[in-house]
Amino acid sequence: MTFSDIFKSSFLSNVTAVSAVDMVLALALAFCLGLFIFFVYKKTYTGVMYSSSFGVTLIALTMITALVILAITSNVVLSLGMVGALSIVRFRTAIKEPLDIAFLFWSIAAGIVLAAGLIPLAVFGSLLIGVMLLVFVNRKSHTNPYIVVVQCDGHRSETAVQEYLKSHTQRCCVKSKSAQRGAVELNMEIRLKDDNTDFINELSDMKGVQSAVLVSYNGEYMG
């Protein structure tokens, strides 16, 4: 190979495979869509510990996916090698919230569709998904389950507590009960009739009731 052959190599010819305009446009749009996904994630987050790094990851993932797809669409041989290289990648980070999986796939899909040149589909699809998540995830309902933890002094107060909760809630059922000498602890799942939680104050003032605690229950529920 002579010195002139170096400049005729296929490696250097791939420099112009993707134009600068396409690269700038794709990455700029990927950044904008990533910001929108990050905004929707921040507005719809319902967990306990908010992670800003995950939001930044969504932006970076959209741009990285667009970058990879641009490279694949410019060279068929490169696409085969890229598939083999990406197949050995393994992610070990645990996903704490099920909704986070949807945001990860959304970022990847937006980057793929955008780099494939389907810009209207990427933009309008992302807008539709974002509006859907904002509407349904942030929708509050008074029928969300709550757990009431009541400590009372005996069977008579226990019966009074259950009768009171049945009359002031939409649904009431005992989840667990622990009894000691002179003390009974009830864990009851309830569904509220409205957003008013003042009943817990009246419950704590009942005769024989030592304490009453209302806890929002965010776990999975069957029934």
N, CA, C and O of each residue as an XYZ file, in Angstrom:
892
protein
N       0.847     -1.193      0.000
C       0.000      0.000      0.000
C       0.878      1.237      0.000
O       1.742      1.396      0.863
N       0.661      2.093     -0.950
C       1.404      3.337     -1.032
C       0.739      4.411     -0.179
O      -0.337      4.218      0.387
N       1.438      5.573     -0.108
C       0.915      6.686      0.688
C      -0.393      7.223      0.108
O      -1.276      7.658      0.847
N      -0.508      7.190     -1.200
C      -1.731      7.694     -1.835
C      -2.910      6.765     -1.613
O      -4.061      7.204     -1.627
N      -2.625      5.448     -1.403
C      -3.714      4.503     -1.173
C      -4.425      4.742      0.156
O      -5.587      4.379      0.334
N      -3.698      5.358      1.078
C      -4.312      5.628      2.381
C      -5.495      6.568      2.226
O      -6.523      6.391      2.880
N      -5.355      7.561      1.370
C      -6.406      8.542      1.170
C      -7.544      8.000      0.301
O      -8.593      8.631      0.171
N      -7.321      6.819     -0.294
C      -8.351      6.189     -1.089
C      -9.020      5.035     -0.347
O      -9.847      4.323     -0.917
N      -8.667      4.854      0.908
C      -9.196      3.732      1.674
C     -10.680      3.928      1.959
O     -11.190      5.048      1.956
N     -11.358      2.809      2.205
C     -12.785      2.867      2.493
C     -13.065      3.548      3.824
O     -14.146      4.095      4.037
N     -12.075      3.509      4.726
C     -12.277      4.151      6.023
C     -12.445      5.656      5.868
O     -13.352      6.247      6.454
N     -11.576      6.271      5.083
C     -11.671      7.713      4.903
C     -12.855      8.095      4.031
O     -13.374      9.205      4.145
N     -13.284      7.197      3.169
C     -14.447      7.517      2.346
C     -15.733      7.531      3.149
O     -16.725      8.130      2.734
N     -15.716      6.864      4.314
C     -16.900      6.849      5.159
C     -17.096      8.159      5.903
O     -18.145      8.382      6.508
N     -16.080      9.036      5.860
C     -16.208     10.320      6.552
C     -17.347     11.127      5.970
O     -18.050     11.827      6.698
N     -17.534     11.040      4.679
C     -18.585     11.814      4.013
C     -19.859     11.004      3.799
O     -20.753     11.439      3.072
N     -19.953      9.827      4.425
C     -21.149      9.003      4.257
C     -22.382      9.685      4.828
O     -23.474      9.575      4.269
N     -22.210     10.379      5.924
C     -23.300     11.147      6.538
C     -22.910     12.616      6.488
O     -21.854     13.001      6.990
N     -23.752     13.426      5.888
C     -23.427     14.840      5.738
C     -23.489     15.550      7.075
O     -24.151     15.093      8.007
N     -22.790     16.672      7.159
C     -22.766     17.445      8.393
C     -24.140     17.994      8.737
O     -24.495     18.103      9.910
N     -24.910     18.339      7.719
C     -26.257     18.867      7.962
C     -27.142     17.795      8.603
O     -27.902     18.080      9.528
N     -27.037     16.556      8.101
C     -27.835     15.466      8.664
C     -27.437     15.188     10.109
O     -28.290     14.941     10.961
N     -26.139     15.231     10.375
C     -25.675     14.957     11.729
C     -26.173     16.020     12.707
O     -26.696     15.699     13.774
N     -26.007     17.279     12.333
C     -26.424     18.369     13.221
C     -27.927     18.358     13.428
O     -28.405     18.532     14.549
N     -28.683     18.152     12.339
C     -30.135     18.157     12.440
C     -30.635     16.996     13.299
O     -31.504     17.181     14.151
N     -30.092     15.814     13.077
C     -30.547     14.637     13.825
C     -30.221     14.767     15.307
O     -31.069     14.490     16.155
N     -28.994     15.188     15.626
C     -28.610     15.305     17.031
C     -29.336     16.445     17.725
O     -29.661     16.339     18.907
N     -29.595     17.537     17.008
C     -30.331     18.652     17.608
C     -31.773     18.255     17.913
O     -32.293     18.556     18.987
N     -32.416     17.575     16.958
C     -33.779     17.109     17.201
C     -33.819     16.045     18.285
O     -34.760     16.002     19.077
N     -32.799     15.178     18.328
C     -32.743     14.167     19.383
C     -32.595     14.822     20.757
O     -33.180     14.361     21.737
N     -31.813     15.895     20.820
C     -31.663     16.623     22.083
C     -32.990     17.251     22.510
O     -33.349     17.201     23.686
N     -33.713     17.837     21.569
C     -35.007     18.461     21.888
C     -36.022     17.424     22.349
O     -36.737     17.640     23.327
N     -36.085     16.289     21.639
C     -37.003     15.233     22.056
C     -36.595     14.647     23.403
O     -37.451     14.310     24.221
N     -35.291     14.525     23.634
C     -34.821     14.052     24.934
C     -35.207     14.993     26.060
O     -35.569     14.546     27.148
N     -35.134     16.298     25.805
C     -35.578     17.276     26.804
C     -37.070     17.138     27.086
O     -37.504     17.238     28.233
N     -37.849     16.908     26.034
C     -39.284     16.740     26.227
C     -39.587     15.486     27.038
O     -40.451     15.500     27.915
N     -38.873     14.398     26.741
C     -39.060     13.164     27.509
C     -38.664     13.385     28.965
O     -39.340     12.902     29.873
N     -37.574     14.113     29.190
C     -37.132     14.430     30.547
C     -38.184     15.268     31.282
O     -38.436     15.053     32.467
N     -38.796     16.224     30.571
C     -39.829     17.070     31.172
C     -41.036     16.235     31.581
O     -41.573     16.410     32.675
N     -41.465     15.325     30.701
C     -42.607     14.466     31.012
C     -42.274     13.547     32.185
O     -43.109     13.327     33.062
N     -41.055     13.014     32.201
C     -40.634     12.144     33.307
C     -40.671     12.894     34.634
O     -41.125     12.357     35.645
N     -40.193     14.133     34.627
C     -40.165     14.925     35.857
C     -41.562     15.251     36.346
O     -41.811     15.258     37.552
N     -42.489     15.523     35.417
C     -43.847     15.883     35.794
C     -44.674     14.678     36.231
O     -45.609     14.824     37.018
N     -44.342     13.499     35.735
C     -45.144     12.319     36.036
C     -44.496     11.415     37.074
O     -45.022     10.338     37.355
N     -43.367     11.822     37.653
C     -42.684     10.954     38.623
C     -43.523     10.849     39.890
O     -43.932     11.867     40.450
N     -43.780      9.639     40.340
C     -44.602      9.407     41.521
C     -43.869      8.620     42.599
O     -44.475      8.225     43.595
N     -42.585      8.391     42.414
C     -41.828      7.640     43.405
C     -41.467      8.469     44.625
O     -41.951      9.587     44.800
N     -40.617      7.910     45.457
C     -40.204      8.576     46.695
C     -38.923      9.365     46.498
O     -38.847     10.535     46.873
N     -37.914      8.731     45.911
C     -36.607      9.372     45.714
C     -36.445      9.716     44.235
O     -36.256      8.830     43.402
N     -36.520     11.018     43.913
C     -36.377     11.447     42.523
C     -34.894     11.444     42.138
O     -34.056     11.962     42.876
N     -34.579     10.863     40.994
C     -33.207     10.783     40.511
C     -33.057     11.660     39.278
O     -33.585     11.344     38.212
N     -32.328     12.773     39.433
C     -32.104     13.665     38.295
C     -31.178     13.030     37.265
O     -31.251     13.352     36.079
N     -30.300     12.122     37.718
C     -29.383     11.468     36.783
C     -30.130     10.588     35.792
O     -29.690     10.439     34.652
N     -31.252     10.003     36.201
C     -32.040      9.188     35.272
C     -32.644     10.064     34.193
O     -32.726      9.653     33.035
N     -33.074     11.282     34.559
C     -33.607     12.203     33.557
C     -32.559     12.610     32.542
O     -32.844     12.694     31.347
N     -31.341     12.866     33.015
C     -30.250     13.196     32.090
C     -29.922     11.994     31.213
O     -29.565     12.151     30.045
N     -30.044     10.800     31.774
C     -29.802      9.581     31.002
C     -30.779      9.457     29.845
O     -30.406      8.984     28.771
N     -32.029      9.876     30.047
C     -33.020      9.820     28.975
C     -32.622     10.717     27.807
O     -32.790     10.343     26.646
N     -32.094     11.902     28.115
C     -31.639     12.807     27.053
C     -30.455     12.196     26.310
O     -30.424     12.164     25.080
N     -29.474     11.710     27.086
C     -28.283     11.122     26.466
C     -28.633      9.877     25.664
O     -28.055      9.645     24.603
N     -29.574      9.071     26.157
C     -29.939      7.838     25.464
C     -30.595      8.137     24.124
O     -30.364      7.421     23.150
N     -31.407      9.179     24.064
C     -32.029      9.561     22.793
C     -30.981      9.980     21.773
O     -31.058      9.591     20.608
N     -30.000     10.772     22.204
C     -28.958     11.239     21.290
C     -28.026     10.096     20.882
O     -27.628     10.007     19.721
N     -27.683      9.233     21.818
C     -26.786      8.113     21.507
C     -27.455      7.154     20.527
O     -26.811      6.669     19.597
N     -28.734      6.879     20.729
C     -29.447      5.997     19.804
C     -29.506      6.589     18.408
O     -29.310      5.883     17.419
N     -29.779      7.903     18.326
C     -29.790      8.563     17.014
C     -28.416      8.491     16.357
O     -28.311      8.308     15.144
N     -27.366      8.635     17.159
C     -26.001      8.565     16.631
C     -25.705      7.180     16.062
O     -25.118      7.059     14.987
N     -26.113      6.134     16.787
C     -25.862      4.763     16.331
C     -26.649      4.460     15.057
O     -26.114      3.859     14.126
N     -27.910      4.872     15.011
C     -28.743      4.589     13.836
C     -28.231      5.344     12.614
O     -28.296      4.824     11.500
N     -27.727      6.550     12.800
C     -27.125      7.281     11.678
C     -25.955      6.510     11.095
O     -25.795      6.430      9.877
N     -25.137      5.942     11.973
C     -23.992      5.169     11.501
C     -24.428      3.897     10.788
O     -23.838      3.513      9.778
N     -25.461      3.243     11.314
C     -25.926      1.988     10.718
C     -26.546      2.220      9.343
O     -26.292      1.463      8.406
N     -27.359      3.267      9.226
C     -28.032      3.521      7.948
C     -27.071      3.990      6.861
O     -27.417      3.950      5.680
N     -25.886      4.428      7.231
C     -24.926      4.898      6.236
C     -24.087      3.776      5.641
O     -23.447      3.970      4.608
N     -24.078      2.598      6.281
C     -23.223      1.521      5.823
C     -23.867      0.182      6.197
O     -24.102     -0.083      7.376
N     -24.150     -0.656      5.206
C     -24.789     -1.943      5.468
C     -23.852     -2.873      6.219
O     -24.283     -3.569      7.137
N     -22.565     -2.896      5.842
C     -21.596     -3.766      6.515
C     -21.431     -3.349      7.971
O     -21.322     -4.188      8.864
N     -21.415     -2.041      8.192
C     -21.288     -1.535      9.557
C     -22.491     -1.929     10.400
O     -22.355     -2.181     11.597
N     -23.660     -1.983      9.791
C     -24.858     -2.338     10.550
C     -24.774     -3.763     11.087
O     -25.214     -4.032     12.205
N     -24.211     -4.677     10.294
C     -24.063     -6.057     10.758
C     -23.079     -6.144     11.917
O     -23.326     -6.854     12.892
N     -21.977     -5.431     11.815
C     -21.007     -5.422     12.906
C     -21.547     -4.754     14.150
O     -21.226     -5.166     15.265
N     -22.366     -3.724     13.976
C     -22.938     -3.017     15.118
C     -23.914     -3.906     15.875
O     -23.966     -3.872     17.104
N     -24.682     -4.694     15.149
C     -25.614     -5.619     15.800
C     -24.857     -6.627     16.651
O     -25.262     -6.925     17.774
N     -23.770     -7.147     16.124
C     -22.971     -8.096     16.888
C     -22.320     -7.460     18.100
O     -22.232     -8.080     19.160
N     -21.860     -6.213     17.947
C     -21.211     -5.538     19.072
C     -22.203     -5.203     20.176
O     -21.887     -5.359     21.355
N     -23.389     -4.748     19.816
C     -24.385     -4.369     20.821
C     -25.024     -5.577     21.493
O     -25.593     -5.461     22.578
N     -24.929     -6.748     20.839
C     -25.547     -7.941     21.430
C     -24.809     -8.425     22.673
O     -25.370     -9.181     23.467
N     -23.560     -8.002     22.855
C     -22.800     -8.438     24.026
C     -22.923     -7.467     25.191
O     -22.367     -7.715     26.261
N     -23.637     -6.373     25.001
C     -23.800     -5.387     26.066
C     -24.870     -5.866     27.036
O     -25.952     -6.282     26.621
N     -24.570     -5.808     28.315
C     -25.519     -6.215     29.346
C     -25.647     -5.084     30.369
O     -24.645     -4.534     30.826
N     -26.868     -4.751     30.715
C     -27.131     -3.716     31.711
C     -27.596     -4.377     33.007
O     -28.510     -5.202     33.007
N     -26.951     -3.999     34.106
C     -27.243     -4.618     35.395
C     -27.973     -3.679     36.355
O     -28.255     -4.069     37.489
N     -28.279     -2.474     35.939
C     -28.956     -1.529     36.817
C     -30.412     -1.943     37.002
O     -31.138     -2.162     36.032
N     -30.827     -2.046     38.268
C     -32.201     -2.445     38.563
C     -33.163     -1.286     38.302
O     -32.874     -0.142     38.653
N     -34.297     -1.585     37.691
C     -35.339     -0.594     37.444
C     -36.300     -0.623     38.629
O     -36.963     -1.633     38.866
N     -36.375      0.478     39.372
C     -37.185      0.530     40.578
C     -38.654      0.763     40.264
O     -39.520      0.178     40.915
N     -38.952      1.598     39.287
C     -40.325      1.918     38.943
C     -40.672      1.296     37.584
O     -39.902      1.448     36.636
N     -41.803      0.607     37.465
C     -42.179      0.020     36.168
C     -42.316      1.061     35.063
O     -42.064      0.765     33.895
N     -42.718      2.284     35.429
C     -42.896      3.322     34.415
C     -41.564      3.762     33.817
O     -41.524      4.277     32.700
N     -40.464      3.560     34.561
C     -39.148      3.936     34.035
C     -38.795      3.139     32.788
O     -38.090      3.637     31.911
N     -39.282      1.902     32.703
C     -39.018      1.082     31.518
C     -39.646      1.723     30.287
O     -39.056      1.724     29.206
N     -40.857      2.270     30.462
C     -41.527      2.925     29.339
C     -40.734      4.135     28.871
O     -40.639      4.376     27.667
N     -40.161      4.902     29.796
C     -39.366      6.066     29.409
C     -38.075      5.655     28.700
O     -37.640      6.332     27.768
N     -37.462      4.557     29.133
C     -36.254      4.084     28.462
C     -36.557      3.659     27.029
O     -35.834      4.034     26.106
N     -37.613      2.885     26.837
C     -37.986      2.464     25.485
C     -38.431      3.653     24.643
O     -38.197      3.682     23.435
N     -39.067      4.628     25.272
C     -39.486      5.831     24.552
C     -38.268      6.587     24.021
O     -38.267      7.027     22.872
N     -37.243      6.738     24.841
C     -36.023      7.423     24.407
C     -35.344      6.685     23.268
O     -34.905      7.299     22.295
N     -35.256      5.354     23.390
C     -34.615      4.558     22.340
C     -35.415      4.627     21.042
O     -34.845      4.805     19.965
N     -36.739      4.484     21.147
C     -37.588      4.520     19.949
C     -37.537      5.882     19.273
O     -37.506      5.966     18.046
N     -37.527      6.962     20.075
C     -37.461      8.304     19.488
C     -36.149      8.500     18.736
O     -36.140      9.089     17.656
N     -35.040      8.012     19.294
C     -33.758      8.128     18.611
C     -33.708      7.319     17.329
O     -33.149      7.774     16.331
N     -34.289      6.115     17.343
C     -34.277      5.263     16.148
C     -35.118      5.888     15.033
O     -34.656      6.011     13.899
N     -36.344      6.280     15.356
C     -37.248      6.830     14.346
C     -36.701      8.143     13.796
O     -36.803      8.417     12.600
N     -36.118      8.953     14.682
C     -35.576     10.242     14.249
C     -34.398     10.061     13.301
O     -34.334     10.717     12.261
N     -33.464      9.178     13.650
C     -32.294      8.959     12.805
C     -32.648      8.268     11.499
O     -31.913      8.376     10.517
N     -33.773      7.557     11.482
C     -34.208      6.908     10.247
C     -34.819      7.886      9.262
O     -35.160      7.507      8.142
N     -34.959      9.130      9.666
C     -35.489     10.153      8.779
C     -36.978     10.384      8.903
O     -37.536     11.216      8.188
N     -37.636      9.660      9.800
C     -39.076      9.822      9.992
C     -39.323     10.878     11.068
O     -39.818     10.572     12.153
N     -38.975     12.108     10.757
C     -39.034     13.191     11.740
C     -40.468     13.482     12.181
O     -40.701     13.612     13.383
N     -41.452     13.591     11.262
C     -42.831     13.830     11.730
C     -43.340     12.751     12.670
O     -44.018     13.049     13.653
N     -43.012     11.482     12.370
C     -43.448     10.389     13.235
C     -42.811     10.503     14.615
O     -43.471     10.267     15.627
N     -41.529     10.865     14.658
C     -40.842     10.994     15.946
C     -41.418     12.140     16.771
O     -41.608     12.001     17.979
N     -41.697     13.272     16.123
C     -42.192     14.448     16.845
C     -43.628     14.243     17.315
O     -43.923     14.398     18.500
N     -44.515     13.897     16.398
C     -45.926     13.752     16.766
C     -46.146     12.533     17.661
O     -46.996     12.558     18.552
N     -45.385     11.474     17.426
C     -45.500     10.314     18.303
C     -45.077     10.633     19.721
O     -45.727     10.210     20.676
N     -43.981     11.386     19.866
C     -43.518     11.766     21.199
C     -44.501     12.703     21.883
O     -44.736     12.590     23.086
N     -45.075     13.626     21.122
C     -46.071     14.529     21.702
C     -47.295     13.757     22.194
O     -47.814     14.030     23.277
N     -47.750     12.799     21.401
C     -48.914     12.017     21.785
C     -48.632     11.177     23.022
O     -49.465     11.103     23.926
N     -47.470     10.548     23.067
C     -47.098      9.736     24.223
C     -46.966     10.616     25.471
O     -47.408     10.236     26.555
N     -46.350     11.800     25.307
C     -46.180     12.700     26.437
C     -47.497     13.179     27.012
O     -47.672     13.219     28.229
N     -48.425     13.543     26.136
C     -49.743     13.996     26.604
C     -50.474     12.859     27.307
O     -51.110     13.068     28.340
N     -50.383     11.654     26.746
C     -51.046     10.503     27.362
C     -50.503     10.238     28.762
O     -51.275      9.983     29.686
N     -49.184     10.297     28.928
C     -48.590     10.065     30.244
C     -48.961     11.166     31.229
O     -49.248     10.889     32.393
N     -48.955     12.417     30.766
C     -49.309     13.523     31.649
C     -50.744     13.419     32.135
O     -51.045     13.774     33.275
N     -51.636     12.932     31.270
C     -53.048     12.842     31.639
C     -53.306     11.674     32.587
O     -53.981     11.835     33.603
N     -52.772     10.506     32.258
C     -53.132      9.312     33.014
C     -52.287      9.117     34.270
O     -52.807      8.663     35.290
N     -51.001      9.448     34.221
C     -50.157      9.228     35.387
C     -50.484     10.219     36.490
O     -50.485      9.853     37.666
N     -50.760     11.460     36.136
C     -51.055     12.483     37.142
C     -52.509     12.484     37.583
O     -52.899     13.308     38.409
N     -53.309     11.585     37.054
C     -54.720     11.556     37.438
C     -54.866     11.025     38.855
O     -54.482      9.895     39.158
N     -55.428     11.863     39.715
C     -55.606     11.508     41.118
C     -57.014     10.945     41.325
O     -57.971     11.392     40.693
N     -57.120      9.991     42.189
C     -58.410      9.377     42.468
C     -58.569      9.157     43.965
O     -57.644      8.696     44.633
N     -59.747      9.489     44.491
C     -59.978      9.294     45.917
C     -60.182      7.823     46.268
O     -60.246      7.472     47.446
N     -60.284      6.959     45.254
C     -60.457      5.539     45.525
C     -59.131      4.818     45.715
O     -59.112      3.593     45.833
N     -58.024      5.547     45.746
C     -56.742      4.918     46.010
C     -56.761      4.263     47.388
O     -57.343      4.821     48.318
N     -56.148      3.108     47.540
C     -56.193      2.412     48.833
C     -55.337      3.105     49.889
O     -54.283      3.667     49.589
N     -55.809      3.053     51.114
C     -55.082      3.554     52.277
C     -55.038      2.451     53.333
O     -55.884      1.557     53.357
N     -54.050      2.534     54.187
C     -53.930      1.624     55.310
C     -54.121      2.418     56.591
O     -53.455      3.428     56.815
N     -55.038      1.950     57.429
C     -55.277      2.560     58.740
C     -54.717      1.624     59.809
O     -55.095      0.455     59.886
N     -53.823      2.148     60.621
C     -53.229      1.393     61.723
C     -53.821      1.937     63.021
O     -53.600      3.094     63.377
N     -54.567      1.100     63.716
C     -55.268      1.517     64.930
C     -54.820      0.641     66.093
O     -54.755     -0.584     65.982
N     -54.516      1.289     67.196
C     -54.204      0.590     68.439
C     -55.303      0.884     69.447
O     -55.558      2.043     69.775
N     -55.954     -0.165     69.938
C     -57.042     -0.015     70.901
C     -56.822     -0.956     72.081
O     -55.877     -1.745     72.100
N     -57.715     -0.855     73.066
C     -57.461     -1.564     74.322
C     -58.238     -2.858     74.479
O     -58.071     -3.544     75.487
N     -59.096     -3.223     73.507
C     -59.828     -4.461     73.690
C     -60.842     -4.707     72.594
O     -60.899     -3.993     71.593
N     -61.660     -5.766     72.817
C     -62.609     -6.190     71.791
C     -63.700     -5.150     71.561
O     -64.119     -4.934     70.424
N     -64.164     -4.502     72.631
C     -65.253     -3.543     72.471
C     -64.812     -2.357     71.619
O     -65.533     -1.951     70.707
N     -63.645     -1.800     71.901
C     -63.142     -0.674     71.092
C     -62.795     -1.117     69.679
O     -62.935     -0.341     68.733
N     -62.342     -2.357     69.528
C     -62.042     -2.876     68.193
C     -63.298     -2.942     67.328
O     -63.270     -2.564     66.157
N     -64.393     -3.419     67.903
C     -65.658     -3.476     67.178
C     -66.159     -2.086     66.821
O     -66.681     -1.866     65.728
N     -65.996     -1.148     67.750
C     -66.429      0.226     67.488
C     -65.622      0.859     66.361
O     -66.170      1.594     65.539
N     -64.332      0.578     66.320
C     -63.473      1.117     65.258
C     -63.898      0.575     63.903
O     -63.988      1.333     62.937
N     -64.160     -0.726     63.816
C     -64.551     -1.319     62.543
C     -65.897     -0.791     62.069
O     -66.073     -0.525     60.880
N     -66.842     -0.638     62.977
C     -68.139     -0.091     62.600
C     -68.023      1.355     62.139
O     -68.700      1.771     61.200
N     -67.158      2.119     62.807
C     -66.978      3.523     62.427
C     -66.362      3.628     61.030
O     -66.816      4.431     60.215
N     -65.341      2.830     60.750
C     -64.679      2.882     59.449
C     -65.610      2.408     58.336
O     -65.582      2.967     57.239
N     -66.428      1.399     58.590
C     -67.348      0.906     57.567
C     -68.383      1.955     57.192
O     -68.842      1.998     56.050
N     -68.752      2.804     58.150
C     -69.759      3.825     57.884
C     -69.174      5.098     57.270
O     -69.913      5.898     56.695
N     -67.862      5.295     57.383
C     -67.240      6.526     56.886
C     -66.338      6.303     55.678
O     -65.734      7.256     55.185
N     -66.232      5.076     55.192
C     -65.387      4.786     54.034
C     -66.186      4.000     53.007
O     -67.238      3.439     53.312
N     -65.673      3.971     51.797
C     -66.334      3.238     50.712
C     -66.139      1.741     50.851
O     -67.027      0.955     50.521
N     -64.967      1.353     51.343
C     -64.665     -0.057     51.513
C     -63.700     -0.206     52.665
O     -62.815      0.631     52.848
N     -63.858     -1.258     53.444
C     -63.004     -1.471     54.610
C     -62.839     -2.964     54.836
O     -63.822     -3.705     54.866
N     -61.593     -3.409     54.996
C     -61.333     -4.817     55.283
C     -60.069     -4.931     56.124
O     -59.143     -4.133     55.984
N     -60.044     -5.923     56.990
C     -58.909     -6.138     57.882
C     -57.814     -6.873     57.133
O     -58.051     -7.931     56.549
N     -56.607     -6.307     57.152
C     -55.455     -6.939     56.500
C     -54.638     -7.760     57.493
O     -54.138     -8.831     57.150
N     -54.500     -7.260     58.724
C     -53.773     -8.003     59.747
C     -54.232     -7.530     61.126
O     -54.737     -6.419     61.287
N     -54.042     -8.403     62.111
C     -54.438     -8.090     63.478
C     -53.461     -8.745     64.430
O     -53.152     -9.929     64.300
N     -52.976     -7.973     65.385
C     -52.093     -8.495     66.418
C     -52.675     -8.126     67.776
O     -53.103     -6.992     67.991
N     -52.686     -9.097     68.694
C     -53.303     -8.900     70.000
C     -52.308     -9.247     71.102
O     -51.598    -10.249     71.027
N     -52.274     -8.407     72.113
C     -51.520     -8.639     73.335
C     -52.462     -8.403     74.513
O     -53.606     -7.988     74.329
N     -51.983     -8.663     75.696
C     -52.809     -8.444     76.872
C     -53.124     -6.954     77.033
O     -52.235     -6.146     77.298
N     -54.372     -6.616     76.871
C     -54.807     -5.239     77.034
C     -54.523     -4.342     75.843
O     -54.641     -3.123     75.958
N     -54.149     -4.913     74.696
C     -53.852     -4.089     73.515
C     -54.128     -4.880     72.240
O     -53.793     -6.061     72.143
N     -54.735     -4.222     71.278
C     -55.029     -4.818     69.974
C     -54.596     -3.825     68.891
O     -54.908     -2.636     68.959
N     -53.878     -4.336     67.901
C     -53.464     -3.492     66.771
C     -54.101     -4.017     65.503
O     -53.971     -5.195     65.171
N     -54.794     -3.132     64.792
C     -55.472     -3.477     63.551
C     -54.822     -2.763     62.382
O     -54.535     -1.568     62.456
N     -54.590     -3.493     61.309
C     -54.163     -2.912     60.035
C     -55.290     -3.152     59.034
O     -55.550     -4.284     58.626
N     -55.951     -2.062     58.651
C     -57.137     -2.166     57.807
C     -56.940     -1.374     56.518
O     -56.462     -0.240     56.526
N     -57.325     -2.009     55.411
C     -57.281     -1.317     54.123
C     -58.636     -0.675     53.861
O     -59.676     -1.316     54.010
N     -58.615      0.591     53.470
C     -59.852      1.330     53.246
C     -59.808      2.024     51.895
O     -58.737      2.259     51.335
N     -60.984      2.346     51.381
C     -61.146      3.188     50.201
C     -62.018      4.373     50.615
O     -63.125      4.185     51.120
N     -61.528      5.577     50.404
C     -62.226      6.773     50.847
C     -63.395      7.098     49.920
O     -63.364      6.798     48.727
N     -64.421      7.715     50.495
C     -65.553      8.188     49.701
C     -65.227      9.499     49.000
O     -65.755      9.777     47.924
N     -64.353     10.309     49.611
C     -63.932     11.587     49.036
C     -62.513     11.862     49.512
O     -61.848     10.970     50.038
N     -62.047     13.100     49.328
C     -60.680     13.449     49.706
C     -60.546     13.847     51.173
O     -59.445     14.162     51.623
N     -61.634     13.840     51.919
C     -61.601     14.276     53.313
C     -61.004     13.179     54.194
O     -61.472     12.041     54.174
N     -59.977     13.519     54.963
C     -59.326     12.566     55.870
C     -59.485     12.968     57.331
O     -58.732     12.504     58.187
N     -60.472     13.837     57.625
C     -60.679     14.269     59.009
C     -61.225     13.157     59.891
O     -61.190     13.262     61.117
N     -61.725     12.101     59.282
C     -62.278     11.009     60.076
C     -61.226     10.364     60.962
O     -61.545      9.810     62.014
N     -59.951     10.439     60.527
C     -58.896      9.817     61.329
C     -58.712     10.556     62.652
O     -58.300      9.959     63.647
N     -59.023     11.878     62.665
C     -58.947     12.632     63.915
C     -60.054     12.194     64.875
O     -59.814     12.016     66.070
N     -61.257     12.023     64.350
C     -62.363     11.562     65.174
C     -62.117     10.139     65.659
O     -62.487      9.778     66.776
N     -61.482      9.330     64.799
C     -61.200      7.952     65.190
C     -60.221      7.894     66.356
O     -60.366      7.058     67.247
N     -59.234      8.772     66.354
C     -58.248      8.769     67.435
C     -58.829      9.259     68.757
O     -58.276      8.973     69.819
N     -59.956     10.004     68.700
C     -60.597     10.512     69.921
C     -61.621      9.550     70.506
O     -62.186      9.825     71.565
N     -61.871      8.429     69.841
C     -62.842      7.471     70.342
C     -62.350      6.815     71.622
O     -61.149      6.672     71.846
N     -63.292      6.427     72.444
C     -62.965      5.785     73.709
C     -62.319      4.428     73.469
O     -62.835      3.611     72.708
N     -61.204      4.200     74.113
C     -60.488      2.941     73.987
C     -59.446      2.918     72.879
O     -58.671      1.966     72.794
N     -59.405      3.943     72.026
C     -58.427      4.014     70.942
C     -57.206      4.782     71.426
O     -57.314      5.932     71.853
N     -56.067      4.154     71.356
C     -54.821      4.767     71.816
C     -54.147      5.596     70.725
O     -53.592      6.659     71.006
N     -54.191      5.120     69.492
C     -53.598      5.858     68.371
C     -54.234      5.385     67.083
O     -54.727      4.261     66.987
N     -54.213      6.282     66.073
C     -54.746      5.962     64.743
C     -53.872      6.639     63.706
O     -53.634      7.844     63.777
N     -53.391      5.861     62.736
C     -52.476      6.356     61.715
C     -53.045      6.014     60.350
O     -53.483      4.887     60.120
N     -53.039      6.992     59.438
C     -53.496      6.795     58.052
C     -52.285      6.849     57.137
O     -51.536      7.826     57.141
N     -52.097      5.793     56.350
C     -50.922      5.682     55.472
C     -51.385      5.450     54.049
O     -52.233      4.593     53.800
N     -50.830      6.215     53.105
C     -51.137      5.989     51.700
C     -50.455      4.723     51.241
O     -49.265      4.524     51.486
N     -51.215      3.856     50.568
C     -50.717      2.547     50.135
C     -50.471      2.594     48.639
O     -51.412      2.712     47.854
N     -49.170      2.500     48.230
C     -48.798      2.607     46.822
C     -48.365      1.281     46.230
O     -47.904      1.249     45.089
N     -48.493      0.215     46.944
C     -48.081     -1.069     46.414
C     -49.083     -1.639     45.449
O     -50.116     -1.026     45.180
N     -48.782     -2.823     44.921
C     -49.694     -3.463     43.985
C     -50.904     -3.996     44.751
O     -50.797     -4.491     45.873
N     -52.040     -3.874     44.104
C     -53.289     -4.246     44.758
C     -54.089     -5.158     43.834
O     -54.212     -4.898     42.637
N     -54.617     -6.205     44.395
C     -55.446     -7.129     43.631
C     -56.836     -7.151     44.256
O     -56.977     -7.338     45.465
N     -57.848     -6.962     43.441
C     -59.191     -7.033     43.965
C     -59.983     -5.776     43.723
O     -61.147     -5.693     44.115
